[in-house]
Amino acid sequence: MLDLTILRDVLRIQRLYPSRYELDAGEAQLIIKTVMMNSPILTSYSDLSSKLNIAKEKVKLAINLAKYAGLIDLAQPYSNNPFVRTRKTRFKLFSMDNGLRNHLTSLSKPKILKDETLLGKLFENFMLSRLISTMRTLTGINTELYYWRSKKGSKIFEVDAIIRTLDKVTAFEFKLRGKKSKSFRELLSYDNNIRGHLLNFEEIEKLLPFLIF
């Protein structure tokens, strides 16, 4: 299925977006398959280029074509300063096709999963793939998707998804079970204009069942 999608859709779309770099089917497959199998993945064009030994501009082209084809999307790094935001090079890539992602990772057959790290990645990818379209349906607003990550000493804080609308910023944490988010508290201290939908966070907490997505 991935081969057909790349040959039929991704490489055909390339004709609509001319580039001085020519992306062949083998390179496109390797780049897109790597991203989908590991999604959601925090990376950069340079990181993928080094890992796959493919020119950075070709990696960027493949990601853009896969985005146009509806296979992959990305969340940009969040900052309350737009000038800082545009300088950051790392972003979060995720698969927009959960069935194809799971097939590539040998999860196409029903099975009981006990690995919580794997379950967490599957759940986060599913929510990321549905978040923008769900919010668009609920609010009628097209918006960009962001994530936030900060390191203090040995501790890493990360908020899974952030959406900016005209009058507020909404942050999302995706949890397999209800527990407080220390990352969300850190985000609030960084930007106190945030209004969040997170589990067990005082008066602004709103629990959204994943079925609505």
C-alpha atoms as a printed R data frame, in Angstrom:
    type eleno elety resid chain resno       x      y       z
1   ATOM     1    CA   MET     A     1   0.000  0.000   0.000
2   ATOM     2    CA   LEU     A     2   2.808  2.411   0.820
3   ATOM     3    CA   ASP     A     3   4.585  1.688  -2.452
4   ATOM     4    CA   LEU     A     4   1.404  2.317  -4.411
5   ATOM     5    CA   THR     A     5   0.679  5.510  -2.507
6   ATOM     6    CA   ILE     A     6   4.176  6.858  -3.097
7   ATOM     7    CA   LEU     A     7   4.274  5.926  -6.771
8   ATOM     8    CA   ARG     A     8   0.727  7.040  -7.498
9   ATOM     9    CA   ASP     A     9   0.209 10.023  -5.203
10  ATOM    10    CA   VAL     A    10   3.424 11.403  -3.763
11  ATOM    11    CA   LEU     A    11   5.526 11.307  -6.920
12  ATOM    12    CA   ARG     A    12   2.604 12.560  -8.995
13  ATOM    13    CA   ILE     A    13   2.149 15.495  -6.631
14  ATOM    14    CA   GLN     A    14   5.834 16.291  -7.129
15  ATOM    15    CA   ARG     A    15   4.992 17.410 -10.671
16  ATOM    16    CA   LEU     A    16   2.731 20.106  -9.228
17  ATOM    17    CA   TYR     A    17   5.477 21.477  -6.954
18  ATOM    18    CA   PRO     A    18   8.625 21.750  -9.092
19  ATOM    19    CA   SER     A    19  11.934 21.522  -7.272
20  ATOM    20    CA   ARG     A    20  15.538 21.537  -8.400
21  ATOM    21    CA   TYR     A    21  15.860 18.290  -6.417
22  ATOM    22    CA   GLU     A    22  14.507 15.141  -8.073
23  ATOM    23    CA   LEU     A    23  13.126 12.689  -5.536
24  ATOM    24    CA   ASP     A    24  13.058  9.079  -6.711
25  ATOM    25    CA   ALA     A    25  10.665  6.388  -5.467
26  ATOM    26    CA   GLY     A    26  13.279  4.611  -3.325
27  ATOM    27    CA   GLU     A    27  14.254  7.762  -1.455
28  ATOM    28    CA   ALA     A    28  10.639  8.808  -0.987
29  ATOM    29    CA   GLN     A    29   9.702  5.384   0.370
30  ATOM    30    CA   LEU     A    30  12.599  5.289   2.844
31  ATOM    31    CA   ILE     A    31  11.909  8.776   4.199
32  ATOM    32    CA   ILE     A    32   8.136  8.420   4.502
33  ATOM    33    CA   LYS     A    33   8.249  4.867   5.846
34  ATOM    34    CA   THR     A    34  10.802  5.843   8.511
35  ATOM    35    CA   VAL     A    35   8.627  8.717   9.699
36  ATOM    36    CA   MET     A    36   5.392  6.715   9.697
37  ATOM    37    CA   MET     A    37   6.876  3.723  11.527
38  ATOM    38    CA   ASN     A    38   8.260  5.946  14.308
39  ATOM    39    CA   SER     A    39   5.506  8.539  14.511
40  ATOM    40    CA   PRO     A    40   5.008 10.668  16.435
41  ATOM    41    CA   ILE     A    41   8.674 11.583  16.128
42  ATOM    42    CA   LEU     A    42  10.489 14.713  17.285
43  ATOM    43    CA   THR     A    43  13.111 15.488  14.664
44  ATOM    44    CA   SER     A    44  14.468 17.954  12.108
45  ATOM    45    CA   TYR     A    45  15.326 17.814   8.433
46  ATOM    46    CA   SER     A    46  19.021 17.666   9.356
47  ATOM    47    CA   ASP     A    47  18.470 14.763  11.775
48  ATOM    48    CA   LEU     A    48  16.574 12.728   9.181
49  ATOM    49    CA   SER     A    49  19.130 13.592   6.535
50  ATOM    50    CA   SER     A    50  21.993 12.286   8.675
51  ATOM    51    CA   LYS     A    51  20.098  9.178   9.744
52  ATOM    52    CA   LEU     A    52  19.025  8.192   6.227
53  ATOM    53    CA   ASN     A    53  22.058  9.542   4.348
54  ATOM    54    CA   ILE     A    54  19.824 11.518   2.003
55  ATOM    55    CA   ALA     A    55  20.274 15.207   1.176
56  ATOM    56    CA   LYS     A    56  18.387 17.516   3.554
57  ATOM    57    CA   GLU     A    57  16.528 19.256   0.723
58  ATOM    58    CA   LYS     A    58  15.290 15.881  -0.554
59  ATOM    59    CA   VAL     A    59  14.097 14.979   2.951
60  ATOM    60    CA   LYS     A    60  12.253 18.291   3.157
61  ATOM    61    CA   LEU     A    61  10.714 17.714  -0.271
62  ATOM    62    CA   ALA     A    62   9.541 14.188   0.667
63  ATOM    63    CA   ILE     A    63   7.953 15.407   3.916
64  ATOM    64    CA   ASN     A    64   6.157 18.239   2.107
65  ATOM    65    CA   LEU     A    65   4.871 15.898  -0.615
66  ATOM    66    CA   ALA     A    66   3.689 13.377   1.987
67  ATOM    67    CA   LYS     A    67   1.916 16.237   3.775
68  ATOM    68    CA   TYR     A    68   0.164 17.263   0.540
69  ATOM    69    CA   ALA     A    69  -0.813 13.596  -0.006
70  ATOM    70    CA   GLY     A    70  -2.389 13.398   3.462
71  ATOM    71    CA   LEU     A    71   0.094 10.820   4.781
72  ATOM    72    CA   ILE     A    72   2.059 12.925   7.266
73  ATOM    73    CA   ASP     A    73   1.532 16.158   9.158
74  ATOM    74    CA   LEU     A    74   3.604 18.111  11.641
75  ATOM    75    CA   ALA     A    75   3.383 20.215  14.776
76  ATOM    76    CA   GLN     A    76   5.660 23.240  14.991
77  ATOM    77    CA   PRO     A    77   7.504 24.195  18.208
78  ATOM    78    CA   TYR     A    78   5.444 26.600  20.315
79  ATOM    79    CA   SER     A    79   6.773 29.874  21.617
80  ATOM    80    CA   ASN     A    80   5.007 32.959  22.936
81  ATOM    81    CA   ASN     A    81   7.462 34.919  20.784
82  ATOM    82    CA   PRO     A    82   6.793 34.442  17.039
83  ATOM    83    CA   PHE     A    83  10.382 35.416  16.165
84  ATOM    84    CA   VAL     A    84  11.736 32.663  18.409
85  ATOM    85    CA   ARG     A    85   9.219 30.224  16.944
86  ATOM    86    CA   THR     A    86  10.420 30.747  13.382
87  ATOM    87    CA   ARG     A    87  14.054 30.095  14.350
88  ATOM    88    CA   LYS     A    88  13.415 26.654  15.833
89  ATOM    89    CA   THR     A    89  14.246 23.756  13.525
90  ATOM    90    CA   ARG     A    90  12.867 20.727  15.354
91  ATOM    91    CA   PHE     A    91   9.248 19.699  14.865
92  ATOM    92    CA   LYS     A    92   6.959 16.784  15.625
93  ATOM    93    CA   LEU     A    93   6.013 14.571  12.667
94  ATOM    94    CA   PHE     A    94   3.094 12.172  12.862
95  ATOM    95    CA   SER     A    95   1.182  9.840  10.583
96  ATOM    96    CA   MET     A    96  -2.234 10.923   9.325
97  ATOM    97    CA   ASP     A    97  -3.069  7.326   8.346
98  ATOM    98    CA   ASN     A    98  -3.238  5.295  11.565
99  ATOM    99    CA   GLY     A    99  -4.096  2.040   9.788
100 ATOM   100    CA   LEU     A   100  -1.079  2.279   7.496
101 ATOM   101    CA   ARG     A   101   1.175  3.292  10.384
102 ATOM   102    CA   ASN     A   102   0.090  0.276  12.415
103 ATOM   103    CA   HIS     A   103   0.437 -2.044   9.421
104 ATOM   104    CA   LEU     A   104   4.037 -0.931   8.913
105 ATOM   105    CA   THR     A   105   4.804 -1.687  12.572
106 ATOM   106    CA   SER     A   106   3.157 -5.145  12.402
107 ATOM   107    CA   LEU     A   107   0.094 -4.061  14.367
108 ATOM   108    CA   SER     A   108  -2.422 -4.754  11.609
109 ATOM   109    CA   LYS     A   109  -3.847 -7.797  13.427
110 ATOM   110    CA   PRO     A   110  -5.821 -7.391  16.658
111 ATOM   111    CA   LYS     A   111  -3.656 -8.077  19.694
112 ATOM   112    CA   ILE     A   112  -3.483 -7.160  23.352
113 ATOM   113    CA   LEU     A   113  -0.761 -4.575  23.923
114 ATOM   114    CA   LYS     A   114   0.893 -4.422  27.334
115 ATOM   115    CA   ASP     A   115   3.757 -2.079  26.467
116 ATOM   116    CA   GLU     A   116   2.615  1.297  27.823
117 ATOM   117    CA   THR     A   117   5.314  3.194  25.904
118 ATOM   118    CA   LEU     A   118   4.021  1.727  22.640
119 ATOM   119    CA   LEU     A   119   0.411  2.308  23.673
120 ATOM   120    CA   GLY     A   120   1.255  5.911  24.499
121 ATOM   121    CA   LYS     A   121   2.778  6.498  21.059
122 ATOM   122    CA   LEU     A   122  -0.196  4.880  19.317
123 ATOM   123    CA   PHE     A   123  -2.655  6.957  21.321
124 ATOM   124    CA   GLU     A   124  -0.755 10.213  20.813
125 ATOM   125    CA   ASN     A   125  -0.464  9.626  17.070
126 ATOM   126    CA   PHE     A   126  -4.185  8.901  16.809
127 ATOM   127    CA   MET     A   127  -5.099 12.061  18.716
128 ATOM   128    CA   LEU     A   128  -2.705 14.242  16.730
129 ATOM   129    CA   SER     A   129  -4.116 12.901  13.453
130 ATOM   130    CA   ARG     A   130  -7.661 13.806  14.516
131 ATOM   131    CA   LEU     A   131  -7.141 16.994  16.502
132 ATOM   132    CA   ILE     A   132  -7.081 19.631  13.759
133 ATOM   133    CA   SER     A   133 -10.080 18.265  11.850
134 ATOM   134    CA   THR     A   134 -12.079 17.866  15.076
135 ATOM   135    CA   MET     A   135 -11.316 21.403  16.236
136 ATOM   136    CA   ARG     A   136 -12.150 22.731  12.787
137 ATOM   137    CA   THR     A   137 -15.527 20.981  12.985
138 ATOM   138    CA   LEU     A   138 -16.211 22.300  16.503
139 ATOM   139    CA   THR     A   139 -15.023 25.881  15.995
140 ATOM   140    CA   GLY     A   140 -15.030 26.446  12.237
141 ATOM   141    CA   ILE     A   141 -11.494 27.858  12.479
142 ATOM   142    CA   ASN     A   142  -8.463 26.665  10.542
143 ATOM   143    CA   THR     A   143  -5.406 26.712  12.760
144 ATOM   144    CA   GLU     A   144  -1.841 25.506  13.026
145 ATOM   145    CA   LEU     A   145  -0.728 22.743  15.375
146 ATOM   146    CA   TYR     A   146   2.139 23.210  17.840
147 ATOM   147    CA   TYR     A   147   3.885 21.288  20.604
148 ATOM   148    CA   TRP     A   148   5.984 22.565  23.520
149 ATOM   149    CA   ARG     A   149   9.126 21.070  25.041
150 ATOM   150    CA   SER     A   150  11.421 22.422  27.737
151 ATOM   151    CA   LYS     A   151  14.341 21.049  29.728
152 ATOM   152    CA   LYS     A   152  15.230 22.047  33.280
153 ATOM   153    CA   GLY     A   153  18.297 20.262  34.543
154 ATOM   154    CA   SER     A   154  17.682 16.552  34.010
155 ATOM   155    CA   LYS     A   155  13.892 16.962  33.713
156 ATOM   156    CA   ILE     A   156  12.136 17.239  30.362
157 ATOM   157    CA   PHE     A   157   8.665 18.771  30.100
158 ATOM   158    CA   GLU     A   158   6.554 18.321  26.982
159 ATOM   159    CA   VAL     A   159   2.985 19.259  26.070
160 ATOM   160    CA   ASP     A   160   1.649 17.075  23.270
161 ATOM   161    CA   ALA     A   161  -0.341 19.616  21.262
162 ATOM   162    CA   ILE     A   162  -1.187 23.317  21.308
163 ATOM   163    CA   ILE     A   163  -3.686 25.186  19.147
164 ATOM   164    CA   ARG     A   164  -3.710 28.967  18.749
165 ATOM   165    CA   THR     A   165  -7.003 30.667  17.888
166 ATOM   166    CA   LEU     A   166  -7.852 34.349  17.669
167 ATOM   167    CA   ASP     A   167  -8.415 34.941  21.371
168 ATOM   168    CA   LYS     A   168  -6.755 32.069  23.232
169 ATOM   169    CA   VAL     A   169  -4.251 29.253  23.253
170 ATOM   170    CA   THR     A   170  -5.480 25.751  24.060
171 ATOM   171    CA   ALA     A   171  -3.104 23.031  25.230
172 ATOM   172    CA   PHE     A   172  -3.729 19.287  25.117
173 ATOM   173    CA   GLU     A   173  -2.162 16.381  26.967
174 ATOM   174    CA   PHE     A   174  -3.096 12.879  25.852
175 ATOM   175    CA   LYS     A   175  -3.186 10.422  28.776
176 ATOM   176    CA   LEU     A   176  -3.940  6.717  28.958
177 ATOM   177    CA   ARG     A   177  -5.139  7.294  32.510
178 ATOM   178    CA   GLY     A   178  -5.975 10.281  34.634
179 ATOM   179    CA   LYS     A   179  -2.930 11.877  36.243
180 ATOM   180    CA   LYS     A   180  -1.687 15.401  36.767
181 ATOM   181    CA   SER     A   181   0.517 16.977  34.143
182 ATOM   182    CA   LYS     A   182   3.685 18.600  35.474
183 ATOM   183    CA   SER     A   183   4.469 19.633  31.895
184 ATOM   184    CA   PHE     A   184   1.282 21.667  31.707
185 ATOM   185    CA   ARG     A   185   2.153 23.519  34.890
186 ATOM   186    CA   GLU     A   186   5.532 24.382  33.405
187 ATOM   187    CA   LEU     A   187   3.864 25.610  30.225
188 ATOM   188    CA   LEU     A   188   1.573 27.867  32.254
189 ATOM   189    CA   SER     A   189   4.560 29.386  34.013
190 ATOM   190    CA   TYR     A   190   6.119 30.020  30.589
191 ATOM   191    CA   ASP     A   191   2.960 31.517  29.069
192 ATOM   192    CA   ASN     A   192   0.121 32.266  31.474
193 ATOM   193    CA   ASN     A   193  -2.278 33.068  28.619
194 ATOM   194    CA   ILE     A   194  -2.708 29.344  28.058
195 ATOM   195    CA   ARG     A   195  -6.108 27.794  28.609
196 ATOM   196    CA   GLY     A   196  -5.944 24.026  28.691
197 ATOM   197    CA   HIS     A   197  -7.856 20.820  28.276
198 ATOM   198    CA   LEU     A   198  -5.839 18.619  30.600
199 ATOM   199    CA   LEU     A   199  -6.597 15.976  33.165
200 ATOM   200    CA   ASN     A   200  -6.966 16.986  36.819
201 ATOM   201    CA   PHE     A   201  -5.764 20.564  36.479
202 ATOM   202    CA   GLU     A   202  -7.803 22.581  38.968
203 ATOM   203    CA   GLU     A   203 -10.669 24.743  37.716
204 ATOM   204    CA   ILE     A   204  -9.569 24.942  34.062
205 ATOM   205    CA   GLU     A   205  -9.378 21.183  33.620
206 ATOM   206    CA   LYS     A   206 -11.702 19.702  31.028
207 ATOM   207    CA   LEU     A   207 -11.700 15.989  30.350
208 ATOM   208    CA   LEU     A   208 -12.414 15.172  26.711
209 ATOM   209    CA   PRO     A   209 -13.092 11.484  25.938
210 ATOM   210    CA   PHE     A   210 -11.054 10.386  22.945
211 ATOM   211    CA   LEU     A   211 -14.160  8.982  21.207
212 ATOM   212    CA   ILE     A   212 -15.183 12.488  20.100
213 ATOM   213    CA   PHE     A   213 -12.053 12.578  17.970
